[in-house]
Amino acid sequence: MQSDTLSTQPGACSGVYALPVAQWEAGVKELLDCLNPWLARDWQTRLVPGSGEPVYLPAAAADDLNCIVFAHGYFNSALHELAHWCLAGANRRMLEDYGYWYCPDGRDARQQAAFEQVEVKPQAIEWWLASATGRPFRTSTDNLNGIPTDSQPFRQAVQRQAARYVTDGLPARAHDAVKRLCDQFGQPWPQAHCFVELPR
């Protein structure tokens, strides 16, 4: 996608400003070339490198696409937002940001614990997606200005969930995304040894 905005393309994400290609992080073009044909064909959805904060936007019209907007053209942000989409059910995919309440950076300990609880599965899937692209994974507590908390229990929970997906299997859309990314980036299917070390 060479244009700065996708709103001029038929079936694209109306009104979403897409970051110019020159500002994308290395590997993002390959990531989008791999995933967007599948997302558009099977899910009427597009992964978009946005210029601001990440957000999921359901289609505004029948001939439009849903948008998974990731932050600032960052590769890992794309994986993180894709992981959330992989978990969202059909009803939630009809709602902006899947209808979830979000408490911004600056959370207290109670708010942070609630945030981390809902982030375990998405970040475990993000770890799988990162492994499929040969990229390192790092957990995100997303609370730089909040009250400091011990991140180890959260990192352990993400590790346990990532390992559980080895035995129990990934959700269907996550499985499809991981397979496509392994093929695109020349990586083997992630195995248990990929999730042995506690993530940072």
Secondary structure, 3 states (H helix, E strand, C coil): CCCCECCCCCCCCCCCEECCHHHCCCCHHHHHHHHHHHHHHHHCEEEEEECCCCEEECCCCCCCCEEEEEECCCHHHHHHHHHHHHHCCCCHHHCHHHHCCCCCCCCCHHHHHHHHHHHHHHHHHHHHHHHHHCCCCCCCCCCCCCCCCCCHHHHHHHHHHHHHHHHHCCCHHHHHHHHHHHHHHCCCCCCHHHHCCCCC
